[in-house]
């Protein structure tokens, strides 16, 4: 799943900030 998000980040650098927040939230849910 992280690899998919990384691919999205590569294609949309302008959304990097929001995507990072989503990744942090998802990681918190997983843990």
PDB file of N, CA, C, O and CB in Angstrom:
ATOM      1  N   UNK A   1       0.841  -1.198   0.000  1.00  0.00           N
ATOM      2  CA  UNK A   1       0.000   0.000   0.000  1.00  0.00           C
ATOM      3  C   UNK A   1       0.879   1.251   0.000  1.00  0.00           C
ATOM      4  O   UNK A   1       0.582   2.234  -0.680  1.00  0.00           O
ATOM      5  CB  UNK A   1      -0.953   0.004   1.227  1.00  0.00           C
ATOM      6  N   UNK A   2       1.951   1.199   0.764  1.00  0.00           N
ATOM      7  CA  UNK A   2       2.849   2.356   0.804  1.00  0.00           C
ATOM      8  C   UNK A   2       3.443   2.605  -0.570  1.00  0.00           C
ATOM      9  O   UNK A   2       3.594   3.753  -0.985  1.00  0.00           O
ATOM     10  CB  UNK A   2       3.970   2.146   1.839  1.00  0.00           C
ATOM     11  N   UNK A   3       3.782   1.528  -1.281  1.00  0.00           N
ATOM     12  CA  UNK A   3       4.372   1.680  -2.609  1.00  0.00           C
ATOM     13  C   UNK A   3       3.394   2.382  -3.551  1.00  0.00           C
ATOM     14  O   UNK A   3       3.803   3.191  -4.384  1.00  0.00           O
ATOM     15  CB  UNK A   3       4.777   0.307  -3.183  1.00  0.00           C
ATOM     16  N   UNK A   4       2.117   2.076  -3.420  1.00  0.00           N
ATOM     17  CA  UNK A   4       1.104   2.725  -4.259  1.00  0.00           C
ATOM     18  C   UNK A   4       1.053   4.212  -3.938  1.00  0.00           C
ATOM     19  O   UNK A   4       0.988   5.046  -4.842  1.00  0.00           O
ATOM     20  CB  UNK A   4      -0.291   2.075  -4.051  1.00  0.00           C
ATOM     21  N   UNK A   5       1.082   4.543  -2.651  1.00  0.00           N
ATOM     22  CA  UNK A   5       1.050   5.952  -2.259  1.00  0.00           C
ATOM     23  C   UNK A   5       2.287   6.671  -2.771  1.00  0.00           C
ATOM     24  O   UNK A   5       2.202   7.816  -3.215  1.00  0.00           O
ATOM     25  CB  UNK A   5       0.948   6.091  -0.732  1.00  0.00           C
ATOM     26  N   UNK A   6       3.437   6.005  -2.713  1.00  0.00           N
ATOM     27  CA  UNK A   6       4.670   6.614  -3.223  1.00  0.00           C
ATOM     28  C   UNK A   6       4.522   6.928  -4.708  1.00  0.00           C
ATOM     29  O   UNK A   6       4.983   7.973  -5.169  1.00  0.00           O
ATOM     30  CB  UNK A   6       5.884   5.677  -2.987  1.00  0.00           C
ATOM     31  N   UNK A   7       3.888   6.042  -5.454  1.00  0.00           N
ATOM     32  CA  UNK A   7       3.688   6.279  -6.881  1.00  0.00           C
ATOM     33  C   UNK A   7       2.821   7.501  -7.111  1.00  0.00           C
ATOM     34  O   UNK A   7       3.079   8.294  -8.016  1.00  0.00           O
ATOM     35  CB  UNK A   7       3.059   5.058  -7.544  1.00  0.00           C
ATOM     36  N   UNK A   8       1.788   7.652  -6.288  1.00  0.00           N
ATOM     37  CA  UNK A   8       0.907   8.812  -6.412  1.00  0.00           C
ATOM     38  C   UNK A   8       1.675  10.085  -6.079  1.00  0.00           C
ATOM     39  O   UNK A   8       1.512  11.108  -6.743  1.00  0.00           O
ATOM     40  CB  UNK A   8      -0.326   8.667  -5.490  1.00  0.00           C
ATOM     41  N   UNK A   9       2.516  10.018  -5.044  1.00  0.00           N
ATOM     42  CA  UNK A   9       3.297  11.200  -4.664  1.00  0.00           C
ATOM     43  C   UNK A   9       4.218  11.614  -5.801  1.00  0.00           C
ATOM     44  O   UNK A   9       4.396  12.804  -6.059  1.00  0.00           O
ATOM     45  CB  UNK A   9       4.119  10.925  -3.387  1.00  0.00           C
ATOM     46  N   UNK A  10       4.795  10.644  -6.473  1.00  0.00           N
ATOM     47  CA  UNK A  10       5.714  10.945  -7.571  1.00  0.00           C
ATOM     48  C   UNK A  10       4.981  11.655  -8.706  1.00  0.00           C
ATOM     49  O   UNK A  10       5.540  12.533  -9.363  1.00  0.00           O
ATOM     50  CB  UNK A  10       6.379   9.656  -8.089  1.00  0.00           C
ATOM     51  N   UNK A  11       3.724  11.267  -8.933  1.00  0.00           N
ATOM     52  CA  UNK A  11       2.967  11.859 -10.035  1.00  0.00           C
ATOM     53  C   UNK A  11       2.360  13.204  -9.642  1.00  0.00           C
ATOM     54  O   UNK A  11       2.119  14.049 -10.505  1.00  0.00           O
ATOM     55  CB  UNK A  11       1.865  10.904 -10.490  1.00  0.00           C
ATOM     56  N   UNK A  12       2.112  13.411  -8.349  1.00  0.00           N
ATOM     57  CA  UNK A  12       1.465  14.652  -7.913  1.00  0.00           C
ATOM     58  C   UNK A  12       2.238  15.283  -6.755  1.00  0.00           C
ATOM     59  O   UNK A  12       1.791  15.233  -5.610  1.00  0.00           O
ATOM     60  CB  UNK A  12       0.002  14.382  -7.493  1.00  0.00           C
ATOM     61  N   UNK A  13       3.392  15.875  -7.050  1.00  0.00           N
ATOM     62  CA  UNK A  13       4.222  16.484  -5.995  1.00  0.00           C
ATOM     63  C   UNK A  13       3.512  17.622  -5.271  1.00  0.00           C
ATOM     64  O   UNK A  13       3.826  17.905  -4.115  1.00  0.00           O
ATOM     65  CB  UNK A  13       5.520  17.001  -6.589  1.00  0.00           C
ATOM     66  N   UNK A  14       2.564  18.278  -5.928  1.00  0.00           N
ATOM     67  CA  UNK A  14       1.870  19.394  -5.287  1.00  0.00           C
ATOM     68  C   UNK A  14       0.970  18.908  -4.161  1.00  0.00           C
ATOM     69  O   UNK A  14       0.586  19.683  -3.285  1.00  0.00           O
ATOM     70  CB  UNK A  14       1.048  20.172  -6.314  1.00  0.00           C
ATOM     71  N   UNK A  15       0.633  17.613  -4.188  1.00  0.00           N
ATOM     72  CA  UNK A  15      -0.213  17.051  -3.128  1.00  0.00           C
ATOM     73  C   UNK A  15       0.626  16.331  -2.079  1.00  0.00           C
ATOM     74  O   UNK A  15       0.091  15.634  -1.217  1.00  0.00           O
ATOM     75  CB  UNK A  15      -1.248  16.085  -3.723  1.00  0.00           C
ATOM     76  N   UNK A  16       1.939  16.504  -2.158  1.00  0.00           N
ATOM     77  CA  UNK A  16       2.842  15.784  -1.262  1.00  0.00           C
ATOM     78  C   UNK A  16       2.485  16.030   0.196  1.00  0.00           C
ATOM     79  O   UNK A  16       2.442  15.092   0.992  1.00  0.00           O
ATOM     80  CB  UNK A  16       4.288  16.196  -1.522  1.00  0.00           C
ATOM     81  N   UNK A  17       2.228  17.287   0.553  1.00  0.00           N
ATOM     82  CA  UNK A  17       1.922  17.615   1.948  1.00  0.00           C
ATOM     83  C   UNK A  17       0.684  16.892   2.441  1.00  0.00           C
ATOM     84  O   UNK A  17       0.711  16.263   3.499  1.00  0.00           O
ATOM     85  CB  UNK A  17       1.735  19.111   2.107  1.00  0.00           C
ATOM     86  N   UNK A  18      -0.416  16.976   1.673  1.00  0.00           N
ATOM     87  CA  UNK A  18      -1.657  16.325   2.095  1.00  0.00           C
ATOM     88  C   UNK A  18      -1.485  14.817   2.112  1.00  0.00           C
ATOM     89  O   UNK A  18      -1.998  14.138   3.003  1.00  0.00           O
ATOM     90  CB  UNK A  18      -2.819  16.715   1.171  1.00  0.00           C
ATOM     91  N   UNK A  19      -0.775  14.298   1.142  1.00  0.00           N
ATOM     92  CA  UNK A  19      -0.568  12.850   1.074  1.00  0.00           C
ATOM     93  C   UNK A  19       0.210  12.374   2.295  1.00  0.00           C
ATOM     94  O   UNK A  19      -0.085  11.316   2.852  1.00  0.00           O
ATOM     95  CB  UNK A  19       0.177  12.463  -0.224  1.00  0.00           C
ATOM     96  N   UNK A  20       1.204  13.154   2.710  1.00  0.00           N
ATOM     97  CA  UNK A  20       1.983  12.760   3.887  1.00  0.00           C
ATOM     98  C   UNK A  20       1.082  12.691   5.108  1.00  0.00           C
ATOM     99  O   UNK A  20       1.216  11.779   5.923  1.00  0.00           O
ATOM    100  CB  UNK A  20       3.146  13.746   4.134  1.00  0.00           C
ATOM    101  N   UNK A  21       0.163  13.645   5.245  1.00  0.00           N
ATOM    102  CA  UNK A  21      -0.755  13.625   6.382  1.00  0.00           C
ATOM    103  C   UNK A  21      -1.611  12.368   6.341  1.00  0.00           C
ATOM    104  O   UNK A  21      -1.846  11.738   7.372  1.00  0.00           O
ATOM    105  CB  UNK A  21      -1.647  14.882   6.387  1.00  0.00           C
ATOM    106  N   UNK A  22      -2.083  11.999   5.138  1.00  0.00           N
ATOM    107  CA  UNK A  22      -2.890  10.786   5.007  1.00  0.00           C
ATOM    108  C   UNK A  22      -2.075   9.560   5.377  1.00  0.00           C
ATOM    109  O   UNK A  22      -2.576   8.658   6.048  1.00  0.00           O
ATOM    110  CB  UNK A  22      -3.435  10.649   3.581  1.00  0.00           C
ATOM    111  N   UNK A  23      -0.820   9.521   4.942  1.00  0.00           N
ATOM    112  CA  UNK A  23       0.040   8.374   5.252  1.00  0.00           C
ATOM    113  C   UNK A  23       0.218   8.254   6.761  1.00  0.00           C
ATOM    114  O   UNK A  23       0.177   7.153   7.311  1.00  0.00           O
ATOM    115  CB  UNK A  23       1.419   8.512   4.554  1.00  0.00           C
ATOM    116  N   UNK A  24       0.415   9.384   7.426  1.00  0.00           N
ATOM    117  CA  UNK A  24       0.588   9.360   8.886  1.00  0.00           C
ATOM    118  C   UNK A  24      -0.683   8.829   9.542  1.00  0.00           C
ATOM    119  O   UNK A  24      -0.607   8.010  10.458  1.00  0.00           O
ATOM    120  CB  UNK A  24       0.931  10.781   9.431  1.00  0.00           C
ATOM    121  N   UNK A  25      -1.846   9.281   9.088  1.00  0.00           N
ATOM    122  CA  UNK A  25      -3.112   8.828   9.663  1.00  0.00           C
ATOM    123  C   UNK A  25      -3.305   7.341   9.413  1.00  0.00           C
ATOM    124  O   UNK A  25      -3.722   6.612  10.313  1.00  0.00           O
ATOM    125  CB  UNK A  25      -4.291   9.623   9.079  1.00  0.00           C
ATOM    126  N   UNK A  26      -3.007   6.884   8.203  1.00  0.00           N
ATOM    127  CA  UNK A  26      -3.154   5.465   7.872  1.00  0.00           C
ATOM    128  C   UNK A  26      -2.202   4.633   8.720  1.00  0.00           C
ATOM    129  O   UNK A  26      -2.579   3.582   9.237  1.00  0.00           O
ATOM    130  CB  UNK A  26      -2.892   5.221   6.368  1.00  0.00           C
ATOM    131  N   UNK A  27      -0.968   5.105   8.859  1.00  0.00           N
ATOM    132  CA  UNK A  27       0.014   4.372   9.661  1.00  0.00           C
ATOM    133  C   UNK A  27      -0.463   4.263  11.104  1.00  0.00           C
ATOM    134  O   UNK A  27      -0.300   3.220  11.737  1.00  0.00           O
ATOM    135  CB  UNK A  27       1.395   5.062   9.601  1.00  0.00           C
ATOM    136  N   UNK A  28      -1.050   5.336  11.623  1.00  0.00           N
ATOM    137  CA  UNK A  28      -1.548   5.310  12.994  1.00  0.00           C
ATOM    138  C   UNK A  28      -2.669   4.288  13.129  1.00  0.00           C
ATOM    139  O   UNK A  28      -2.749   3.581  14.133  1.00  0.00           O
ATOM    140  CB  UNK A  28      -2.041   6.705  13.421  1.00  0.00           C
ATOM    141  N   UNK A  29      -3.533   4.207  12.123  1.00  0.00           N
ATOM    142  CA  UNK A  29      -4.636   3.242  12.166  1.00  0.00           C
ATOM    143  C   UNK A  29      -4.097   1.819  12.113  1.00  0.00           C
ATOM    144  O   UNK A  29      -4.593   0.937  12.813  1.00  0.00           O
ATOM    145  CB  UNK A  29      -5.620   3.484  11.003  1.00  0.00           C
ATOM    146  N   UNK A  30      -3.079   1.594  11.281  1.00  0.00           N
ATOM    147  CA  UNK A  30      -2.510   0.250  11.154  1.00  0.00           C
ATOM    148  C   UNK A  30      -1.875  -0.168  12.476  1.00  0.00           C
ATOM    149  O   UNK A  30      -2.048  -1.302  12.922  1.00  0.00           O
ATOM    150  CB  UNK A  30      -1.465   0.198  10.007  1.00  0.00           C
ATOM    151  N   UNK A  31      -1.146   0.741  13.093  1.00  0.00           N
ATOM    152  CA  UNK A  31      -0.488   0.420  14.358  1.00  0.00           C
ATOM    153  C   UNK A  31      -1.523   0.400  15.456  1.00  0.00           C
ATOM    154  O   UNK A  31      -1.189   0.150  16.614  1.00  0.00           O
ATOM    155  CB  UNK A  31       0.637   1.432  14.684  1.00  0.00           C
TER     156      UNK A  31
END
